[in-house]
Every structure is written in structure tokens, then in C-alpha cells.
């Protein structure tokens, strides 16, 4: 991923980009689009030193990356990918993992797939401790993880849903995102990965944990030319509506920016799960158990996606359609408990 230091008597070509970001309060500035695009291309090609990479990422983290820098980083990544042309309706990023509640958003994605929406999900796992990641849960739901673009296309054609990890489709970023446990902080890769939309889906869904990032995601998506996009403060950082609170959508519809706040679904807050036991999660999916918070989270998330896809004109219409699709899901075909169900994750809420 990085190269050895042979620059002892001359300046490394990447040094200029570290200097721009780190020249002090009065001398530093954000990178231009061209500078950020060139710098991140060098990172993806392994043309930087480890020290430079760490300094670059952390200076950006302290400064907070601009929407222009984000758009440039994503453009460089998309240039590096050369992803194939595969028809997709919805690009769904899943990079946070869950800590307090089950990943109800996965059930919303699968309901969409059952109703003919082609959903491509991408994400990463293991970069933050004490979290339950999508890659751990999908096999329990009967969905194997794809390893190649060809597998993604075949799986989408078969079941309208496919997941590919960041490690599989962009190994350099997969390596960098794991530096979370080395540096002790998240880096811009956690942000830009959500924006990649590698298959140019008609609509892109992104979630953030810190509200301030909503606007930078929205503006970066517009700079990238995305016609339809939604950014929310998702539960745990995943694109999942928290029914216990209001949900502000920073969106793009047909190329135009908009803000829309959805009201809370419950007045009282629900307690977090004491532990993740996926037998219970799967029982809700199969219709054998009810979970007030969970089913509201599924329907609320599904309604957001339907609005992003322009399958509904108003939140009320989207909610009604989401409720109908959830009630009509094919519960008789859901996987049963078995050896896969030994996954048990406890977590500390302190």
C-alpha cells in the first residue's frame, strides 16, 4: 500500500500535499479539487510513505475535509476502480456497524429486493470494536457475501440484492479504513467510502453519525453529479431511521438539493438491546416475533428509500407503501435457525 523511503536528499512528490494541510493556522488551507484528486490517486497507487499517509489522514481529520476534497477523493477512487457497468437502482453504503440496536436496515433492503428493486450494498467490518457488522449478519439471513464484480452481477440478477466489501472492490481503501484501531480516530476514508456509488445507481443512500457531516455529504454528492441521493443521521451511523427521533434528510432529487424533516414515530425512547442474539432478529424477519422498535425502524427506513427512489411523492405515501411491503414480505421462505445462529455479540453501552 505504501512505498519505502528513498527520499533522503530530495523532497517526496507527496510532501506538498501534507504541507498544504499542515502549515499552521494561518498558512494551511484545504486542497483544491485538482490537488485532492492527484494526492488521493497517489495514495491508491501506493506512491506515498506510511508517515505521509498517517499525517495526511489525521490533518484532514482535524481540519474536517471539505465537500470539494471529498468529491475529489471519490473521483480518484472511481478512476482507480474501473467498475463494470451493472444495472443498479439503489446504492446502499454500510460502514458503521451497530452497537445499540439490531441492523434493521438490512431487512428494509431485502424487502426492497423482494419487490424488484436492485440493491447494491457495500461496506467494511472490524475497524471499530464492539460492533455488529453487516458482513456478519447477511449469511445468517441467507445471503452469501460476494467476492467479485461478476458475483455481484450474478447475485443481483438472481435475487436483486448483492453485497461486496471494500476489501474486495478497493483493497487500498480496505487497508486504510482498518487504521482506525492504529490511529485511534476515524479518517476521511470512513466518509468518502459512503459516497463512492461504484455502479452509478439511480439513487445513493448514505448515513453519518455526526450531524455536521450531513451537509458535506450532500454537497459532495452534488459535485459528483449524483442525481438522487439521501443523507441522514442514521442509527449508529448506518442508513437506518431511528423511530424515536426526528429524521432530517439532506437530499438531492433530480439534481436539486432539498432538506426534509420526518417526524418521530414514538414519543418515548426504546431501550437498547442488552445483547445481540440473532435468533430473535431472524424470528422477527420470519414473522414469528414482533419487535415494536425494530419493525418501526424497518418501515421507516424502507419509506426513506422509497422516497429516494421516487416510488412515492410524500412521506405519508412512502410510509403506507413501506408498511404494505413489510406486511406482505415472503416470511415462509426465510432461513430457519441452525448452526449459523451461534453468533452472539454482547456490547458495553458505557
Secondary structure, DSSP 8 states (H G I E B T S, - for coil): -------SSS--TTHHHHHHHHS-TTT-----HHHHHHHHHHHHTT-S-HHHHHHHHHHHHHH---HHHHHHHHHHHHHHH-------SEEEEE-S-BSSS--THHHHHHHHHHTT--EEEEE--SSSSS-B-HHHHTTTTT---B-SHHHHHHHHHHHSEEEEEHHHH-HHHHHHHTTHHHHSS--HHHHHGGG--TT--SEEEEEESSTTHHHHHHHHHHHTT-SSEEEEE-GGGSS---TTS-EEEEEEETTEEEEEEE--S-SS-----SEEEHHHHHHHHHTSS--HHHHHHHHHHHHHHHHHTTS-SSHHHHHHHHHHHHHTS-GGGS---SGGGG-EEE----
